[in-house]
Amino acid sequence: MNAILNSRYERAHEAMRAHGIDAWVITGRETSILGEPALLHLMPAELMGRTTLILTRDGGRAAIVSYIESEELAASELFTEVIVYPNLDEYEPMVAEALKRRPLKRIAIDTSVSDPSSDGLTHTQFLMLSRCLEAAGFQGELVSSAPIMKCVRGKKSDLEVEKIAHTVAEAMKIFEEARLRMRLCMSGMDVQRLFQSIIDRKGYGYSWHRGGNPYVSVGARSSYNCKTPPSDVYIQPGDLVNVDLGVRIDGFASDNQRSFYALHEGETQPPDEVQRAFKTIQRMNWEVCAAMKVGVHSDDLTAIGNRIMLECGYEQGWKFGYGHELGLFAHNGGIKAGYSPAMPELDKTLEKNMTFTLEPAILTSFGRLCQEEVVCVGEAGGRMLSLPQDEIWLIQEV
């Protein structure tokens, strides 16, 4: 894990130099409760006491910590300086002194309107930091850490991509095992319990809250809002069933969706409407994946889906994004794959080893059809980390 953390710190220093940022100051406490995203990405363990990290563009990494954290952080060898405050009264003066010793004109802090991974600075921590900066005589500029977190969170190392690929591969095995046990008359909740029994037997974690993981929609009669699966909607012939599953292994997440169709008696394949939707979604995923090259602007990916939808006879076209960044968590903050008007100030240029989900969906008269894949950005195009579903999986009595 230290190799992974070290690579994140190195990417942080690289981003600071690229954006003319002298220091990145991160403060937090009780990270199991407050969950400051920068600290979740950069620290080898959860924190209890109040902690400040000061990263400088020259590679400096100072950690100002309580005694209870000091031995573990020093032993990690991730930091160039571990400063221990003996009691809480001395914490702020020691932070101020550490800031004063560094000639800082431009400091990044964890505030962002659009990127939750760069918005972990609480109000009380901001007031504390403001007092420290004033005591240090700082008169420079405070900027968002979003450009730095894009590199720390998004621009992953090869090892991090391997970890994600492993988690996704294990999720594919869960789908393969569960699909053989899908039956008519199961409720959405029954399907969830089936998948969860496999996850629990394997000892894996969940990429999001267990109550909605996996989420299961059944036919055109249940919600598509990704909350608790229905316990009173049962799979009947003619239903499309969509399963949205995410597991977490060794601190890395997966997020994939697969579609099933329940055959009528005498049917051997899904109806034309369902097959058309499936082939359209397949085309979108493959062509968007191929276009996910380093340097491409994410917003430009939406036009690919729009063209394909129109060519396949869907007059509404496609005006949206396709998915989200994935890493430590299924929803990892950052930018979207495709157009997103809600985050205009973020840098949406694709970088090597950024990982995204692609999850376009089409609502049919039989239910919702979606095929969600995990894609890694590459120099010549994207690479699917998941094993793509090549046909609609069938549910039938045997």
C-alpha positions as CSV (number, residue, x, y, z in Angstrom):
1,M,0.0,0.0,0.0
2,N,2.9,2.4,0.7
3,A,4.0,2.1,-3.0
4,I,0.5,3.2,-4.0
5,L,0.4,6.1,-1.5
6,N,3.9,7.2,-2.6
7,S,2.8,7.4,-6.2
8,R,-0.2,9.6,-5.1
9,Y,2.1,12.0,-3.3
10,E,4.4,12.1,-6.3
11,R,1.4,12.9,-8.6
12,A,0.4,15.7,-6.1
13,H,3.8,17.3,-6.2
14,E,3.8,17.1,-10.0
15,A,0.3,18.7,-10.2
16,M,1.4,21.5,-7.8
17,R,4.4,22.4,-10.0
18,A,2.2,22.3,-13.2
19,H,-0.3,24.7,-11.7
20,G,2.0,27.0,-9.9
21,I,0.8,26.0,-6.4
22,D,3.4,26.4,-3.6
23,A,1.7,24.2,-1.0
24,W,-1.3,22.0,-0.5
25,V,-2.6,22.2,3.1
26,I,-5.0,19.4,4.3
27,T,-6.5,19.4,7.7
28,G,-8.8,16.8,9.3
29,R,-9.7,14.6,12.3
30,E,-11.7,11.5,13.0
31,T,-11.6,10.5,9.4
32,S,-13.8,7.4,10.0
33,I,-16.6,9.9,10.7
34,L,-15.7,13.0,8.7
35,G,-14.1,11.1,5.8
36,E,-11.9,14.0,4.3
37,P,-11.4,12.6,0.8
38,A,-7.8,13.8,0.4
39,L,-6.8,12.1,3.7
40,L,-8.6,8.9,2.6
41,H,-6.4,8.9,-0.5
42,L,-3.1,9.9,1.2
43,M,-2.9,8.4,4.7
44,P,-1.9,4.9,5.5
45,A,-4.5,4.7,8.3
46,E,-7.6,6.4,9.7
47,L,-6.9,9.4,11.9
48,M,-8.3,10.2,15.3
49,G,-6.5,13.3,16.4
50,R,-6.3,16.7,14.6
51,T,-3.9,16.5,11.8
52,T,-2.5,18.9,9.2
53,L,-0.5,17.9,6.1
54,I,1.6,20.5,4.3
55,L,2.8,19.3,0.9
56,T,5.1,21.6,-1.0
57,R,5.9,21.8,-4.7
58,D,9.6,20.8,-4.0
59,G,8.5,17.4,-2.6
60,G,8.2,18.3,1.0
61,R,5.6,16.4,3.1
62,A,5.1,17.6,6.6
63,A,2.6,15.9,8.9
64,I,1.6,17.7,12.1
65,V,0.0,15.0,14.3
66,S,-0.9,14.0,17.8
67,Y,1.2,11.4,19.7
68,I,-1.3,8.7,19.0
69,E,-0.7,9.0,15.3
70,S,3.0,9.8,15.3
71,E,4.6,6.4,15.4
72,E,2.5,4.9,12.6
73,L,3.0,7.8,10.3
74,A,6.8,8.0,11.0
75,A,7.1,4.3,10.4
76,S,5.4,4.6,7.0
77,E,8.3,6.7,5.7
78,L,5.9,8.7,3.5
79,F,6.7,12.0,5.1
80,T,9.8,14.2,5.1
81,E,8.9,15.6,8.5
82,V,6.6,14.3,11.3
83,I,5.9,17.1,13.8
84,V,4.2,16.0,17.0
85,Y,2.1,18.5,19.1
86,P,2.2,17.5,22.8
87,N,-1.2,18.8,23.6
88,L,-4.2,20.4,21.8
89,D,-3.3,23.9,22.9
90,E,-0.1,23.7,20.9
91,Y,-1.6,22.3,17.8
92,E,-2.5,25.6,16.1
93,P,0.7,27.5,17.0
94,M,2.7,24.5,15.6
95,V,0.7,24.6,12.4
96,A,1.2,28.3,12.1
97,E,5.0,28.0,12.7
98,A,5.2,25.3,10.1
99,L,3.5,27.5,7.6
100,K,5.6,30.5,8.5
101,R,8.9,28.6,7.8
102,R,7.8,28.1,4.2
103,P,7.7,31.0,1.7
104,L,4.1,30.4,0.5
105,K,2.3,32.7,-1.9
106,R,-0.3,30.3,-3.4
107,I,-1.9,27.6,-1.2
108,A,-4.4,24.9,-2.3
109,I,-7.1,23.9,0.2
110,D,-9.9,21.3,-0.1
111,T,-12.8,23.4,-1.3
112,S,-14.7,22.8,-4.6
113,V,-18.2,23.6,-5.8
114,S,-18.2,20.6,-8.3
115,D,-15.7,18.0,-7.1
116,P,-16.6,16.3,-3.8
117,S,-13.2,14.7,-3.6
118,S,-11.7,18.2,-3.3
119,D,-14.3,19.6,-0.9
120,G,-13.4,17.9,2.5
121,L,-12.5,21.1,4.4
122,T,-15.1,21.5,7.1
123,H,-16.2,25.0,8.3
124,T,-14.5,24.6,11.7
125,Q,-11.3,23.4,10.1
126,F,-11.4,26.3,7.7
127,L,-11.7,28.7,10.6
128,M,-8.8,27.0,12.3
129,L,-6.6,27.1,9.2
130,S,-7.5,30.8,8.7
131,R,-6.2,31.6,12.2
132,C,-3.0,29.7,11.5
133,L,-2.5,31.5,8.2
134,E,-3.1,34.9,9.8
135,A,-0.6,34.0,12.6
136,A,1.9,32.9,10.0
137,G,1.5,36.3,8.2
138,F,0.3,34.7,5.0
139,Q,-1.0,37.3,2.5
140,G,-1.1,35.2,-0.6
141,E,-3.9,33.4,-2.6
142,L,-6.0,30.4,-1.6
143,V,-7.1,28.2,-4.5
144,S,-9.1,24.9,-4.8
145,S,-7.2,21.7,-4.6
146,A,-9.3,20.2,-7.5
147,P,-6.4,20.2,-10.0
148,I,-4.2,18.4,-7.6
149,M,-6.9,15.9,-6.6
150,K,-7.5,15.2,-10.3
151,C,-4.0,13.7,-10.4
152,V,-4.1,12.1,-7.0
153,R,-7.5,10.5,-7.5
154,G,-7.9,10.2,-11.2
155,K,-4.5,9.8,-12.8
156,K,-3.8,6.4,-11.4
157,S,-0.6,4.3,-11.3
158,D,-0.4,1.0,-13.1
159,L,-0.6,-0.8,-9.8
160,E,-3.8,1.0,-8.9
161,V,-5.3,0.1,-12.2
162,E,-4.3,-3.6,-11.6
163,K,-6.1,-3.5,-8.2
164,I,-9.3,-2.1,-9.8
165,A,-9.1,-4.6,-12.6
166,H,-8.8,-7.4,-10.0
167,T,-11.9,-6.2,-8.2
168,V,-13.8,-5.9,-11.4
169,A,-12.8,-9.4,-12.4
170,E,-14.0,-10.8,-9.1
171,A,-17.3,-9.0,-9.7
172,M,-17.6,-10.7,-13.1
173,K,-17.3,-14.1,-11.3
174,I,-20.1,-13.1,-9.0
175,F,-22.3,-12.3,-12.0
176,E,-21.4,-15.6,-13.6
177,E,-22.3,-17.6,-10.5
178,A,-25.5,-15.8,-9.8
179,R,-26.9,-15.8,-13.3
180,L,-27.2,-19.6,-13.3
181,R,-29.5,-19.3,-10.2
182,M,-31.9,-16.6,-11.5
183,R,-35.4,-17.9,-11.8
184,L,-39.0,-16.7,-12.6
185,C,-41.0,-15.5,-9.6
186,M,-38.0,-14.2,-7.7
187,S,-38.5,-10.7,-6.4
188,G,-36.0,-7.9,-6.8
189,M,-35.1,-8.4,-3.1
190,D,-34.7,-12.2,-3.7
191,V,-32.2,-11.4,-6.5
192,Q,-30.3,-9.0,-4.2
193,R,-30.1,-11.7,-1.5
194,L,-28.7,-14.2,-4.0
195,F,-25.9,-11.8,-5.0
196,Q,-25.2,-10.8,-1.4
197,S,-24.9,-14.4,-0.3
198,I,-22.1,-14.9,-2.9
199,I,-20.4,-11.6,-1.9
200,D,-20.5,-12.5,1.8
201,R,-19.3,-16.0,1.3
202,K,-16.2,-14.6,-0.6
203,G,-15.7,-12.0,2.2
204,Y,-15.8,-9.0,-0.1
205,G,-17.0,-5.5,0.8
206,Y,-19.6,-3.3,-0.9
207,S,-18.9,-0.3,-3.1
208,W,-21.9,1.5,-1.7
209,H,-24.5,0.8,1.0
210,R,-25.5,-2.8,1.3
211,G,-29.3,-2.0,1.3
212,G,-29.0,-0.9,-2.3
213,N,-26.2,-3.2,-3.5
214,P,-26.9,-4.7,-5.8
215,Y,-29.9,-2.7,-7.0
216,V,-32.3,-4.7,-9.0
217,S,-35.1,-3.4,-11.3
218,V,-37.7,-5.9,-12.5
219,G,-39.6,-5.2,-15.7
220,A,-41.5,-2.0,-16.2
221,R,-43.2,-2.2,-12.8
222,S,-40.3,-1.3,-10.5
223,S,-38.4,1.9,-9.8
224,Y,-35.1,2.7,-11.6
225,N,-33.9,5.0,-8.8
226,C,-31.2,2.6,-7.5
227,K,-32.5,2.4,-3.9
228,T,-33.8,-0.8,-2.1
229,P,-34.9,-3.5,-4.6
230,P,-38.6,-4.3,-4.7
231,S,-39.8,-7.1,-2.4
232,D,-43.2,-7.2,-4.0
233,V,-42.3,-7.1,-7.7
234,Y,-41.6,-10.6,-9.1
235,I,-39.9,-11.7,-12.2
236,Q,-42.5,-12.7,-14.8
237,P,-42.1,-13.8,-18.5
238,G,-41.4,-10.7,-20.6
239,D,-39.5,-8.8,-18.0
240,L,-36.1,-7.2,-18.4
241,V,-34.2,-7.5,-15.1
242,N,-31.3,-5.1,-14.5
243,V,-28.7,-5.8,-11.8
244,D,-26.3,-3.0,-10.6
245,L,-23.5,-4.5,-8.5
246,G,-20.4,-3.1,-6.9
247,V,-17.9,-4.8,-4.6
248,R,-14.8,-3.5,-2.8
249,I,-11.6,-5.5,-2.4
250,D,-8.3,-4.2,-0.8
251,G,-9.6,-0.6,-0.9
252,F,-10.6,-0.6,-4.6
253,A,-14.1,-0.7,-6.0
254,S,-16.1,-2.1,-8.9
255,D,-19.4,-1.0,-10.4
256,N,-21.1,-3.0,-13.2
257,Q,-24.6,-3.6,-14.5
258,R,-25.9,-6.6,-16.4
259,S,-29.3,-7.2,-18.1
260,F,-31.4,-10.4,-18.1
261,Y,-34.6,-11.2,-20.0
262,A,-37.3,-13.7,-18.7
263,L,-38.5,-15.8,-21.5
264,H,-42.1,-16.5,-22.3
265,E,-43.0,-20.2,-22.9
266,G,-41.9,-21.0,-26.4
267,E,-39.6,-18.0,-26.7
268,T,-35.9,-18.7,-27.4
269,Q,-34.6,-15.2,-27.5
270,P,-35.7,-11.7,-26.3
271,P,-38.0,-9.6,-28.5
272,D,-36.6,-7.4,-31.3
273,E,-37.2,-4.2,-29.2
274,V,-34.9,-5.6,-26.4
275,Q,-32.3,-6.9,-28.8
276,R,-32.2,-3.6,-30.6
277,A,-31.6,-1.7,-27.4
278,F,-28.9,-4.1,-26.3
279,K,-27.0,-3.8,-29.6
280,T,-27.3,0.0,-29.4
281,I,-25.9,0.1,-25.9
282,Q,-23.1,-2.3,-26.9
283,R,-22.1,0.0,-29.8
284,M,-22.1,3.1,-27.5
285,N,-19.9,1.4,-25.0
286,W,-17.4,0.1,-27.5
287,E,-17.1,3.3,-29.5
288,V,-17.0,5.6,-26.5
289,C,-14.3,3.3,-25.0
290,A,-12.2,3.4,-28.1
291,A,-12.4,7.3,-28.1
292,M,-11.2,7.6,-24.5
293,K,-7.7,8.7,-25.3
294,V,-5.3,10.8,-23.3
295,G,-5.9,14.5,-24.1
296,V,-9.6,14.0,-25.2
297,H,-12.1,16.5,-23.6
298,S,-14.7,14.4,-21.8
299,D,-17.6,16.5,-23.0
300,D,-16.8,15.6,-26.6
301,L,-17.6,11.9,-25.9
302,T,-21.3,12.7,-25.7
303,A,-21.5,13.3,-29.5
304,I,-20.5,9.7,-30.1
305,G,-23.6,8.3,-28.3
306,N,-25.8,10.9,-29.9
307,R,-24.7,9.8,-33.3
308,I,-25.2,6.1,-32.5
309,M,-28.6,6.6,-31.0
310,L,-29.8,8.5,-34.1
311,E,-28.3,5.9,-36.4
312,C,-30.1,3.2,-34.5
313,G,-33.5,4.9,-34.8
314,Y,-33.8,6.6,-31.4
315,E,-35.1,10.1,-32.2
316,Q,-34.2,11.5,-28.8
317,G,-30.5,11.0,-29.4
318,W,-28.1,11.1,-26.5
319,K,-27.4,14.4,-24.6
320,F,-25.8,13.1,-21.4
321,G,-22.7,11.6,-19.9
322,Y,-22.1,7.9,-19.6
323,G,-20.7,7.3,-16.2
324,H,-18.4,8.5,-13.4
325,E,-14.9,8.1,-12.1
326,L,-14.2,5.0,-10.1
327,G,-11.3,4.1,-7.8
328,L,-11.4,3.8,-4.0
329,F,-15.2,4.0,-4.2
330,A,-17.7,3.3,-7.0
331,H,-18.5,7.1,-7.1
332,N,-15.1,8.6,-6.6
333,G,-15.7,12.3,-7.3
334,G,-14.1,14.2,-10.2
335,I,-15.5,14.4,-13.7
336,K,-17.9,12.4,-15.8
337,A,-17.3,10.4,-18.9
338,G,-19.3,12.6,-21.3
339,Y,-21.0,15.9,-21.0
340,S,-21.8,17.3,-17.5
341,P,-23.0,20.9,-17.3
342,A,-22.8,20.8,-13.4
343,M,-19.0,21.1,-13.3
344,P,-17.9,23.7,-15.8
345,E,-14.8,24.9,-13.8
346,L,-13.2,21.4,-13.7
347,D,-10.5,20.3,-16.1
348,K,-12.2,17.6,-18.1
349,T,-9.2,16.5,-20.1
350,L,-8.7,12.8,-20.0
351,E,-5.4,11.6,-18.4
352,K,-3.7,8.3,-18.6
353,N,-5.1,5.6,-16.3
354,M,-8.2,7.5,-15.3
355,T,-10.9,4.9,-14.7
356,F,-14.6,5.5,-15.5
357,T,-17.8,3.6,-15.7
358,L,-19.8,3.6,-19.0
359,E,-23.4,3.0,-18.2
360,P,-25.8,4.3,-20.9
361,A,-29.3,2.9,-20.6
362,I,-32.5,2.6,-22.7
363,L,-36.0,2.3,-21.2
364,T,-38.0,-0.2,-23.2
365,S,-41.6,-1.4,-22.8
366,F,-40.1,-4.5,-21.1
367,G,-38.0,-2.5,-18.6
368,R,-34.7,-0.8,-18.3
369,L,-31.7,-2.1,-20.3
370,C,-28.2,-1.2,-19.2
371,Q,-24.7,-2.6,-19.7
372,E,-22.2,-0.9,-17.4
373,E,-18.5,-1.4,-18.0
374,V,-15.3,-0.1,-16.3
375,V,-12.9,1.6,-18.7
376,C,-9.3,2.7,-18.3
377,V,-8.1,5.7,-20.4
378,G,-5.0,4.9,-22.5
379,E,-2.7,6.7,-25.0
380,A,-4.4,5.0,-28.1
381,G,-7.9,4.6,-26.6
382,G,-9.7,3.1,-23.6
383,R,-9.4,-0.4,-22.3
384,M,-12.3,-2.3,-20.8
385,L,-11.4,-3.7,-17.4
386,S,-14.7,-5.6,-17.2
387,L,-15.6,-8.6,-19.4
388,P,-18.3,-7.2,-21.6
389,Q,-21.7,-9.0,-21.7
390,D,-22.0,-10.2,-25.3
391,E,-25.6,-11.3,-25.1
392,I,-28.7,-10.7,-23.0
393,W,-28.7,-13.3,-20.2
394,L,-31.9,-15.4,-20.2
395,I,-34.1,-16.4,-17.3
396,Q,-36.1,-19.6,-17.8
397,E,-37.6,-22.4,-15.8
398,V,-35.5,-25.6,-16.0
